[in-house]
Amino acid sequence: MTATAPPQPPPVAELRRCPTCDRWGGWRRVGADGSTVELDPAAPRGPCQEGPWHGSLRGPRNACGQWLRWSEIVPETADQSPPSPPAPPSPAASSSPASPAAAT
């Protein structure tokens, strides 16, 4: 009896790589988490459409400086980003000493 290997998961593209760009024309689907992009394992490359690499096949490791988030990907929420530092307190107007000109 021969053991069969478990099926391989589909390749996944990282954000800011061509398969996660709105201009990429290959087969893909959004994973259950809403931000993972799964590719066809047999054809993980697709053409750039109207981008700087227009017409050339681009794969999961390719990227460029004109990346646009694929519209199907759920944008990051405030819960996924680190909190911003608190703003420094502004000095209260009543705590500042009055100027001599204001006293006259």
A tleap script that builds the chain and sets N, CA, C and O, in Angstrom:
source leaprc.protein.ff14SB
mol = sequence {
  NMET THR ALA THR ALA PRO PRO GLN PRO PRO
  PRO VAL ALA GLU LEU ARG ARG CYS PRO THR
  CYS ASP ARG TRP GLY GLY TRP ARG ARG VAL
  GLY ALA ASP GLY SER THR VAL GLU LEU ASP
  PRO ALA ALA PRO ARG GLY PRO CYS GLN GLU
  GLY PRO TRP HIE GLY SER LEU ARG GLY PRO
  ARG ASN ALA CYS GLY GLN TRP LEU ARG TRP
  SER GLU ILE VAL PRO GLU THR ALA ASP GLN
  SER PRO PRO SER PRO PRO ALA PRO PRO SER
  PRO ALA ALA SER SER SER PRO ALA SER PRO
  ALA ALA ALA CTHR
}
set mol.1.N position { 0.848 -1.170 0.000 }
set mol.1.CA position { 0.000 0.000 0.000 }
set mol.1.C position { 0.895 1.235 0.000 }
set mol.1.O position { 1.833 1.317 0.793 }
set mol.2.N position { 0.620 2.178 -0.864 }
set mol.2.CA position { 1.414 3.397 -0.928 }
set mol.2.C position { 0.665 4.528 -0.235 }
set mol.2.O position { -0.546 4.693 -0.383 }
set mol.3.N position { 1.416 5.278 0.506 }
set mol.3.CA position { 0.810 6.417 1.205 }
set mol.3.C position { 0.743 7.605 0.252 }
set mol.3.O position { 1.682 7.882 -0.494 }
set mol.4.N position { -0.356 8.275 0.295 }
set mol.4.CA position { -0.481 9.476 -0.536 }
set mol.4.C position { -0.203 10.698 0.321 }
set mol.4.O position { -0.612 10.769 1.480 }
set mol.5.N position { 0.485 11.640 -0.256 }
set mol.5.CA position { 0.803 12.868 0.466 }
set mol.5.C position { -0.463 13.711 0.581 }
set mol.5.O position { -1.290 13.723 -0.331 }
set mol.6.N position { -0.612 14.408 1.691 }
set mol.6.CA position { -1.783 15.286 1.825 }
set mol.6.C position { -1.711 16.378 0.759 }
set mol.6.O position { -0.622 16.764 0.334 }
set mol.7.N position { -2.857 16.870 0.333 }
set mol.7.CA position { -2.836 17.917 -0.695 }
set mol.7.C position { -2.121 19.165 -0.186 }
set mol.7.O position { -2.273 19.560 0.970 }
set mol.8.N position { -1.346 19.769 -1.066 }
set mol.8.CA position { -0.628 20.985 -0.715 }
set mol.8.C position { -1.599 22.167 -0.688 }
set mol.8.O position { -2.470 22.268 -1.551 }
set mol.9.N position { -1.458 23.048 0.282 }
set mol.9.CA position { -2.314 24.241 0.282 }
set mol.9.C position { -1.945 25.123 -0.910 }
set mol.9.O position { -0.815 25.065 -1.396 }
set mol.10.N position { -2.885 25.934 -1.379 }
set mol.10.CA position { -2.565 26.806 -2.515 }
set mol.10.C position { -1.523 27.842 -2.113 }
set mol.10.O position { -1.434 28.209 -0.942 }
set mol.11.N position { -0.731 28.320 -3.079 }
set mol.11.CA position { 0.224 29.382 -2.740 }
set mol.11.C position { -0.524 30.620 -2.261 }
set mol.11.O position { -1.639 30.899 -2.702 }
set mol.12.N position { 0.099 31.345 -1.364 }
set mol.12.CA position { -0.505 32.548 -0.790 }
set mol.12.C position { 0.376 33.741 -1.148 }
set mol.12.O position { 1.600 33.672 -1.037 }
set mol.13.N position { -0.250 34.828 -1.575 }
set mol.13.CA position { 0.486 36.042 -1.913 }
set mol.13.C position { 0.451 37.024 -0.751 }
set mol.13.O position { -0.571 37.181 -0.083 }
set mol.14.N position { 1.574 37.677 -0.523 }
set mol.14.CA position { 1.665 38.683 0.532 }
set mol.14.C position { 1.160 40.024 0.018 }
set mol.14.O position { 1.192 40.290 -1.183 }
set mol.15.N position { 0.696 40.864 0.932 }
set mol.15.CA position { 0.298 42.214 0.550 }
set mol.15.C position { 1.477 42.932 -0.091 }
set mol.15.O position { 2.632 42.679 0.251 }
set mol.16.N position { 1.182 43.809 -1.000 }
set mol.16.CA position { 2.137 44.608 -1.754 }
set mol.16.C position { 2.892 43.790 -2.802 }
set mol.16.O position { 3.874 44.270 -3.368 }
set mol.17.N position { 2.448 42.574 -3.062 }
set mol.17.CA position { 2.986 41.766 -4.158 }
set mol.17.C position { 1.950 41.775 -5.266 }
set mol.17.O position { 0.767 42.006 -5.012 }
set mol.18.N position { 2.384 41.524 -6.490 }
set mol.18.CA position { 1.488 41.639 -7.653 }
set mol.18.C position { 0.153 40.906 -7.509 }
set mol.18.O position { -0.876 41.492 -7.846 }
set mol.19.N position { 0.107 39.663 -7.031 }
set mol.19.CA position { -1.202 38.997 -6.952 }
set mol.19.C position { -2.187 39.625 -5.972 }
set mol.19.O position { -3.364 39.265 -5.978 }
set mol.20.N position { -1.738 40.549 -5.135 }
set mol.20.CA position { -2.666 41.242 -4.230 }
set mol.20.C position { -3.008 42.634 -4.750 }
set mol.20.O position { -3.659 43.417 -4.058 }
set mol.21.N position { -2.569 42.942 -5.970 }
set mol.21.CA position { -2.814 44.243 -6.593 }
set mol.21.C position { -4.098 44.205 -7.416 }
set mol.21.O position { -4.430 43.181 -8.013 }
set mol.22.N position { -4.800 45.299 -7.444 }
set mol.22.CA position { -6.045 45.395 -8.206 }
set mol.22.C position { -5.807 45.244 -9.709 }
set mol.22.O position { -6.738 44.925 -10.449 }
set mol.23.N position { -4.587 45.467 -10.165 }
set mol.23.CA position { -4.261 45.389 -11.595 }
set mol.23.C position { -3.839 43.998 -12.058 }
set mol.23.O position { -3.599 43.800 -13.249 }
set mol.24.N position { -3.743 43.044 -11.157 }
set mol.24.CA position { -3.255 41.705 -11.508 }
set mol.24.C position { -4.379 40.879 -12.104 }
set mol.24.O position { -5.497 40.908 -11.591 }
set mol.25.N position { -4.107 40.135 -13.189 }
set mol.25.CA position { -5.160 39.434 -13.909 }
set mol.25.C position { -5.159 37.923 -13.812 }
set mol.25.O position { -5.808 37.274 -14.631 }
set mol.26.N position { -4.467 37.330 -12.858 }
set mol.26.CA position { -4.469 35.874 -12.711 }
set mol.26.C position { -5.614 35.385 -11.838 }
set mol.26.O position { -6.383 36.178 -11.295 }
set mol.27.N position { -5.717 34.049 -11.711 }
set mol.27.CA position { -6.760 33.457 -10.866 }
set mol.27.C position { -6.342 33.600 -9.413 }
set mol.27.O position { -5.200 33.321 -9.049 }
set mol.28.N position { -7.277 34.037 -8.596 }
set mol.28.CA position { -7.026 34.183 -7.160 }
set mol.28.C position { -8.351 34.209 -6.423 }
set mol.28.O position { -9.407 34.429 -7.015 }
set mol.29.N position { -8.276 33.983 -5.138 }
set mol.29.CA position { -9.463 34.121 -4.290 }
set mol.29.C position { -9.003 34.580 -2.919 }
set mol.29.O position { -7.878 34.319 -2.493 }
set mol.30.N position { -9.900 35.263 -2.252 }
set mol.30.CA position { -9.600 35.756 -0.907 }
set mol.30.C position { -9.857 34.619 0.071 }
set mol.30.O position { -10.874 33.932 -0.016 }
set mol.31.N position { -8.929 34.426 1.003 }
set mol.31.CA position { -9.077 33.395 2.018 }
set mol.31.C position { -10.163 33.738 3.012 }
set mol.31.O position { -10.736 34.827 2.970 }
set mol.32.N position { -10.442 32.813 3.902 }
set mol.32.CA position { -11.509 32.965 4.891 }
set mol.32.C position { -11.287 34.162 5.815 }
set mol.32.O position { -12.250 34.725 6.338 }
set mol.33.N position { -10.017 34.560 6.023 }
set mol.33.CA position { -9.741 35.684 6.923 }
set mol.33.C position { -9.978 37.047 6.273 }
set mol.33.O position { -9.929 38.074 6.950 }
set mol.34.N position { -10.234 37.059 4.971 }
set mol.34.CA position { -10.522 38.313 4.278 }
set mol.34.C position { -9.303 39.079 3.807 }
set mol.34.O position { -9.439 40.071 3.091 }
set mol.35.N position { -8.105 38.638 4.196 }
set mol.35.CA position { -6.907 39.360 3.770 }
set mol.35.C position { -5.874 38.464 3.093 }
set mol.35.O position { -4.952 38.967 2.451 }
set mol.36.N position { -6.012 37.155 3.226 }
set mol.36.CA position { -5.111 36.228 2.564 }
set mol.36.C position { -5.569 36.041 1.121 }
set mol.36.O position { -6.765 35.897 0.867 }
set mol.37.N position { -4.635 36.041 0.178 }
set mol.37.CA position { -4.970 35.826 -1.230 }
set mol.37.C position { -4.344 34.505 -1.663 }
set mol.37.O position { -3.123 34.346 -1.660 }
set mol.38.N position { -5.214 33.554 -2.038 }
set mol.38.CA position { -4.768 32.240 -2.486 }
set mol.38.C position { -4.707 32.221 -4.005 }
set mol.38.O position { -5.570 32.785 -4.677 }
set mol.39.N position { -3.679 31.569 -4.541 }
set mol.39.CA position { -3.458 31.501 -5.981 }
set mol.39.C position { -3.664 30.078 -6.486 }
set mol.39.O position { -3.641 29.126 -5.707 }
set mol.40.N position { -3.861 29.942 -7.777 }
set mol.40.CA position { -3.967 28.629 -8.413 }
set mol.40.C position { -2.575 28.001 -8.403 }
set mol.40.O position { -1.652 28.577 -8.979 }
set mol.41.N position { -2.389 26.831 -7.763 }
set mol.41.CA position { -1.060 26.239 -7.692 }
set mol.41.C position { -0.497 25.885 -9.074 }
set mol.41.O position { 0.720 25.887 -9.262 }
set mol.42.N position { -1.364 25.584 -10.034 }
set mol.42.CA position { -0.903 25.226 -11.368 }
set mol.42.C position { -0.557 26.456 -12.209 }
set mol.42.O position { 0.195 26.342 -13.176 }
set mol.43.N position { -1.087 27.617 -11.861 }
set mol.43.CA position { -0.844 28.841 -12.634 }
set mol.43.C position { -0.802 30.049 -11.696 }
set mol.43.O position { -1.732 30.856 -11.689 }
set mol.44.N position { 0.274 30.182 -10.901 }
set mol.44.CA position { 0.332 31.274 -9.932 }
set mol.44.C position { 0.745 32.629 -10.521 }
set mol.44.O position { 0.957 33.587 -9.778 }
set mol.45.N position { 0.860 32.710 -11.847 }
set mol.45.CA position { 1.246 33.961 -12.492 }
set mol.45.C position { 0.070 34.539 -13.268 }
set mol.45.O position { -0.784 33.794 -13.749 }
set mol.46.N position { 0.024 35.854 -13.390 }
set mol.46.CA position { -1.034 36.511 -14.141 }
set mol.46.C position { -0.513 37.795 -14.753 }
set mol.46.O position { 0.512 38.317 -14.315 }
set mol.47.N position { -1.203 38.315 -15.762 }
set mol.47.CA position { -0.732 39.526 -16.426 }
set mol.47.C position { -1.039 40.795 -15.630 }
set mol.47.O position { -2.072 40.905 -14.970 }
set mol.48.N position { -0.121 41.734 -15.714 }
set mol.48.CA position { -0.363 43.078 -15.178 }
set mol.48.C position { -1.301 43.763 -16.164 }
set mol.48.O position { -1.097 43.695 -17.376 }
set mol.49.N position { -2.324 44.420 -15.641 }
set mol.49.CA position { -3.306 45.082 -16.497 }
set mol.49.C position { -3.317 46.579 -16.198 }
set mol.49.O position { -3.741 47.008 -15.125 }
set mol.50.N position { -2.852 47.352 -17.149 }
set mol.50.CA position { -2.835 48.816 -17.058 }
set mol.50.C position { -1.894 49.349 -15.978 }
set mol.50.O position { -2.044 50.488 -15.537 }
set mol.51.N position { -0.938 48.546 -15.555 }
set mol.51.CA position { 0.046 49.006 -14.580 }
set mol.51.C position { 1.390 49.190 -15.258 }
set mol.51.O position { 1.484 49.098 -16.482 }
set mol.52.N position { 2.428 49.447 -14.482 }
set mol.52.CA position { 3.751 49.688 -15.062 }
set mol.52.C position { 4.334 48.465 -15.781 }
set mol.52.O position { 5.216 48.621 -16.626 }
set mol.53.N position { 3.870 47.277 -15.470 }
set mol.53.CA position { 4.341 46.056 -16.126 }
set mol.53.C position { 3.277 45.534 -17.088 }
set mol.53.O position { 3.226 44.333 -17.355 }
set mol.54.N position { 2.439 46.407 -17.604 }
set mol.54.CA position { 1.293 46.042 -18.446 }
set mol.54.C position { 1.644 44.944 -19.466 }
set mol.54.O position { 2.576 45.065 -20.260 }
set mol.55.N position { 0.848 43.872 -19.398 }
set mol.55.CA position { 0.986 42.771 -20.343 }
set mol.55.C position { 1.973 41.696 -19.940 }
set mol.55.O position { 1.916 40.595 -20.487 }
set mol.56.N position { 2.876 41.961 -19.010 }
set mol.56.CA position { 3.842 40.933 -18.617 }
set mol.56.C position { 3.272 40.082 -17.489 }
set mol.56.O position { 2.506 40.556 -16.650 }
set mol.57.N position { 3.670 38.807 -17.493 }
set mol.57.CA position { 3.212 37.893 -16.441 }
set mol.57.C position { 3.958 38.199 -15.155 }
set mol.57.O position { 5.178 38.362 -15.149 }
set mol.58.N position { 3.208 38.274 -14.071 }
set mol.58.CA position { 3.775 38.592 -12.768 }
set mol.58.C position { 3.362 37.514 -11.772 }
set mol.58.O position { 2.226 37.042 -11.798 }
set mol.59.N position { 4.265 37.135 -10.915 }
set mol.59.CA position { 4.013 36.056 -9.967 }
set mol.59.C position { 3.945 36.526 -8.528 }
set mol.59.O position { 3.976 37.725 -8.254 }
set mol.60.N position { 3.852 35.559 -7.593 }
set mol.60.CA position { 3.660 35.876 -6.172 }
set mol.60.C position { 4.798 36.656 -5.520 }
set mol.60.O position { 4.592 37.278 -4.478 }
set mol.61.N position { 5.973 36.639 -6.099 }
set mol.61.CA position { 7.101 37.372 -5.503 }
set mol.61.C position { 7.352 38.717 -6.168 }
set mol.61.O position { 8.161 39.507 -5.681 }
set mol.62.N position { 6.663 38.988 -7.285 }
set mol.62.CA position { 6.869 40.252 -7.990 }
set mol.62.C position { 6.134 41.393 -7.292 }
set mol.62.O position { 5.102 41.186 -6.653 }
set mol.63.N position { 6.678 42.592 -7.425 }
set mol.63.CA position { 6.074 43.790 -6.837 }
set mol.63.C position { 6.511 45.001 -7.653 }
set mol.63.O position { 7.427 44.914 -8.471 }
set mol.64.N position { 5.853 46.120 -7.424 }
set mol.64.CA position { 6.258 47.380 -8.044 }
set mol.64.C position { 5.818 48.526 -7.143 }
set mol.64.O position { 5.122 48.319 -6.149 }
set mol.65.N position { 6.224 49.716 -7.498 }
set mol.65.CA position { 5.909 50.884 -6.688 }
set mol.65.C position { 4.522 51.464 -6.917 }
set mol.65.O position { 4.164 52.462 -6.292 }
set mol.66.N position { 3.727 50.853 -7.807 }
set mol.66.CA position { 2.389 51.389 -8.074 }
set mol.66.C position { 1.299 50.398 -7.678 }
set mol.66.O position { 0.262 50.315 -8.337 }
set mol.67.N position { 1.532 49.651 -6.606 }
set mol.67.CA position { 0.602 48.648 -6.107 }
set mol.67.C position { -0.693 49.296 -5.623 }
set mol.67.O position { -0.672 50.317 -4.935 }
set mol.68.N position { -1.810 48.690 -5.991 }
set mol.68.CA position { -3.124 49.114 -5.514 }
set mol.68.C position { -3.794 47.917 -4.852 }
set mol.68.O position { -3.907 46.859 -5.470 }
set mol.69.N position { -4.236 48.061 -3.618 }
set mol.69.CA position { -4.874 46.943 -2.906 }
set mol.69.C position { -6.033 46.406 -3.725 }
set mol.69.O position { -6.888 47.164 -4.185 }
set mol.70.N position { -6.055 45.073 -3.907 }
set mol.70.CA position { -7.150 44.415 -4.611 }
set mol.70.C position { -8.440 44.726 -3.862 }
set mol.70.O position { -8.491 44.607 -2.637 }
set mol.71.N position { -9.469 45.120 -4.579 }
set mol.71.CA position { -10.718 45.571 -3.960 }
set mol.71.C position { -11.406 44.500 -3.126 }
set mol.71.O position { -12.236 44.836 -2.281 }
set mol.72.N position { -11.096 43.226 -3.329 }
set mol.72.CA position { -11.711 42.138 -2.556 }
set mol.72.C position { -11.062 41.933 -1.188 }
set mol.72.O position { -11.641 41.280 -0.320 }
set mol.73.N position { -9.880 42.480 -0.993 }
set mol.73.CA position { -9.168 42.304 0.280 }
set mol.73.C position { -9.755 43.255 1.305 }
set mol.73.O position { -9.956 44.437 1.028 }
set mol.74.N position { -10.029 42.728 2.491 }
set mol.74.CA position { -10.572 43.548 3.581 }
set mol.74.C position { -9.466 44.474 4.065 }
set mol.74.O position { -8.381 44.009 4.416 }
set mol.75.N position { -9.730 45.789 4.089 }
set mol.75.CA position { -8.703 46.715 4.586 }
set mol.75.C position { -8.404 46.467 6.057 }
set mol.75.O position { -9.239 45.943 6.794 }
set mol.76.N position { -7.216 46.845 6.470 }
set mol.76.CA position { -6.851 46.701 7.880 }
set mol.76.C position { -7.767 47.563 8.723 }
set mol.76.O position { -8.181 48.645 8.308 }
set mol.77.N position { -8.079 47.072 9.909 }
set mol.77.CA position { -8.920 47.840 10.829 }
set mol.77.C position { -8.038 48.457 11.907 }
set mol.77.O position { -6.853 48.141 12.015 }
set mol.78.N position { -8.618 49.319 12.680 }
set mol.78.CA position { -7.878 49.958 13.764 }
set mol.78.C position { -7.384 48.918 14.763 }
set mol.78.O position { -6.343 49.108 15.392 }
set mol.79.N position { -8.134 47.808 14.915 }
set mol.79.CA position { -7.735 46.763 15.859 }
set mol.79.C position { -6.469 46.050 15.418 }
set mol.79.O position { -5.772 45.482 16.258 }
set mol.80.N position { -6.141 46.060 14.114 }
set mol.80.CA position { -4.975 45.349 13.616 }
set mol.80.C position { -3.728 46.218 13.617 }
set mol.80.O position { -2.624 45.699 13.449 }
set mol.81.N position { -3.868 47.509 13.799 }
set mol.81.CA position { -2.714 48.388 13.773 }
set mol.81.C position { -2.342 48.780 15.198 }
set mol.81.O position { -3.192 48.786 16.088 }
set mol.82.N position { -1.064 49.109 15.412 }
set mol.82.CA position { -0.671 49.503 16.761 }
set mol.82.C position { -1.343 50.820 17.145 }
set mol.82.O position { -1.596 51.664 16.286 }
set mol.83.N position { -1.630 50.994 18.428 }
set mol.83.CA position { -2.284 52.235 18.851 }
set mol.83.C position { -1.368 53.427 18.653 }
set mol.83.O position { -0.148 53.309 18.761 }
set mol.84.N position { -1.962 54.577 18.362 }
set mol.84.CA position { -1.153 55.781 18.221 }
set mol.84.C position { -0.830 56.322 19.606 }
set mol.84.O position { -1.606 56.149 20.546 }
set mol.85.N position { 0.317 56.977 19.725 }
set mol.85.CA position { 0.669 57.522 21.036 }
set mol.85.C position { -0.306 58.631 21.423 }
set mol.85.O position { -0.807 59.347 20.556 }
set mol.86.N position { -0.575 58.775 22.717 }
set mol.86.CA position { -1.512 59.821 23.144 }
set mol.86.C position { -0.936 61.200 22.849 }
set mol.86.O position { 0.277 61.401 22.900 }
set mol.87.N position { -1.811 62.138 22.543 }
set mol.87.CA position { -1.384 63.512 22.277 }
set mol.87.C position { -0.969 64.154 23.585 }
set mol.87.O position { -1.575 63.893 24.625 }
set mol.88.N position { 0.069 65.001 23.547 }
set mol.88.CA position { 0.469 65.658 24.793 }
set mol.88.C position { -0.637 66.614 25.236 }
set mol.88.O position { -1.288 67.239 24.398 }
set mol.89.N position { -0.851 66.731 26.542 }
set mol.89.CA position { -1.908 67.628 27.021 }
set mol.89.C position { -1.572 69.071 26.684 }
set mol.89.O position { -0.419 69.491 26.780 }
set mol.90.N position { -2.584 69.823 26.290 }
set mol.90.CA position { -2.357 71.240 25.993 }
set mol.90.C position { -2.448 72.023 27.289 }
set mol.90.O position { -3.255 71.696 28.159 }
set mol.91.N position { -1.633 73.047 27.424 }
set mol.91.CA position { -1.682 73.830 28.674 }
set mol.91.C position { -3.023 74.547 28.789 }
set mol.91.O position { -3.541 75.084 27.810 }
set mol.92.N position { -3.566 74.547 29.979 }
set mol.92.CA position { -4.851 75.218 30.212 }
set mol.92.C position { -4.632 76.718 30.223 }
set mol.92.O position { -3.620 77.196 30.736 }
set mol.93.N position { -5.569 77.460 29.662 }
set mol.93.CA position { -5.437 78.917 29.578 }
set mol.93.C position { -5.426 79.557 30.959 }
set mol.93.O position { -4.760 80.571 31.164 }
set mol.94.N position { -6.161 78.973 31.915 }
set mol.94.CA position { -6.244 79.574 33.249 }
set mol.94.C position { -4.981 79.342 34.059 }
set mol.94.O position { -4.739 80.068 35.023 }
set mol.95.N position { -4.159 78.347 33.699 }
set mol.95.CA position { -2.964 78.069 34.477 }
set mol.95.C position { -1.787 78.933 34.059 }
set mol.95.O position { -0.776 78.969 34.760 }
set mol.96.N position { -1.891 79.635 32.927 }
set mol.96.CA position { -0.764 80.471 32.505 }
set mol.96.C position { -0.853 81.819 33.223 }
set mol.96.O position { -1.946 82.341 33.444 }
set mol.97.N position { 0.297 82.372 33.583 }
set mol.97.CA position { 0.270 83.674 34.284 }
set mol.97.C position { -0.231 84.760 33.330 }
set mol.97.O position { 0.020 84.720 32.125 }
set mol.98.N position { -0.939 85.718 33.898 }
set mol.98.CA position { -1.479 86.817 33.101 }
set mol.98.C position { -0.339 87.750 32.721 }
set mol.98.O position { 0.573 87.992 33.512 }
set mol.99.N position { -0.402 88.262 31.521 }
set mol.99.CA position { 0.643 89.196 31.089 }
set mol.99.C position { 0.379 90.558 31.733 }
set mol.99.O position { -0.770 90.883 32.034 }
set mol.100.N position { 1.417 91.351 31.946 }
set mol.100.CA position { 1.232 92.670 32.566 }
set mol.100.C position { 0.323 93.556 31.725 }
set mol.100.O position { -0.410 94.368 32.289 }
set mol.101.N position { 0.338 93.438 30.438 }
set mol.101.CA position { -0.490 94.289 29.607 }
set mol.101.C position { -1.966 93.938 29.801 }
set mol.101.O position { -2.822 94.816 29.689 }
set mol.102.N position { -2.273 92.700 30.082 }
set mol.102.CA position { -3.674 92.279 30.236 }
set mol.102.C position { -4.218 92.766 31.587 }
set mol.102.O position { -5.432 92.899 31.740 }
set mol.103.N position { -3.353 93.032 32.561 }
set mol.103.CA position { -3.818 93.443 33.870 }
set mol.103.C position { -4.235 94.904 33.901 }
set mol.103.O position { -4.930 95.284 34.843 }
set mol.104.N position { -3.883 95.715 32.992 }
set mol.104.CA position { -4.222 97.142 33.029 }
set mol.104.C position { -5.529 97.474 32.432 }
set mol.104.O position { -5.917 98.642 32.407 }
savepdb mol mol.pdb
quit
